[in-house]
């Protein structure tokens, strides 16, 4: 999966435009980065990648790039 595809999937999961996400975007700067979005990201990892991530993993995400790296 390319970076562009990962960003597209993440934007869809977060219900925002792809243009709002860059690898260096700080998650704290995104209005949508709330508890519901975090749960959606956990579900997306399970559905799309078969990976189980925890709330601890979510807390460690600082930038979009941190999420993209975990997708590998």
N, C-alpha and C positions, 0 to 999 in steps of 0.2 A: 504494500500500500504506500503510495507516495505521500509526501508532506501535504500536498494540496488536497488529496483525498481524506487524509486524517483531519485537516482543518475543516473541510466540508462536513464530515461526520460530527465533529465536535460542535460546529456552529449549529447544525441541525438539532443536536442533543440539547444545546443551550438555548435554542429557539431565538437565535440572533443571526444577523447577516455575516457572511464569511469575511467581509471587508473589515469587520470590527475585531477580528482575531489575527494577530501576528505572533510569531514564535516568542517574541520578547514582551508581549502584553502581560502586564501584571493582573492576575486574577482579581485582586482587591479593587482594581480600577473598573471592573465590569459590574454594572448595576445588577446584572442577572446572576451573579455568583452568590447564590443564596442556598439555603438548605435543600430546597426542592431540586435545584440544578445539580447540586452535589449528589443527591440520590440518583438523579437521571444519569449522571456520569458513571456511577457505580453499576447501574443496570446496563448501560451501554458497553462497558468493559466486559461484563459477563456475556451479553448477547453477541457482541461483534467479535470478541477476541477469546472468549472462554476463560477469561482471567477474573479471579476474585480479587477485588481491592477492598480495603477497609477504610474506616473513617480516619485512621492514622495516616494511610496513604494520601487521602484527600487533604488532610491538614498539612502535609509536606509539599503539596503543590503550591508554588508561588507564582509561576508564570505558565503561559500556555505551553511553552516548550517542555516543562516538567511533565505535563499530561501527554504530549506527543511522544516523549521518550519512553513513557510507561506503556505506550501502545505497541511498542516493538516486541 
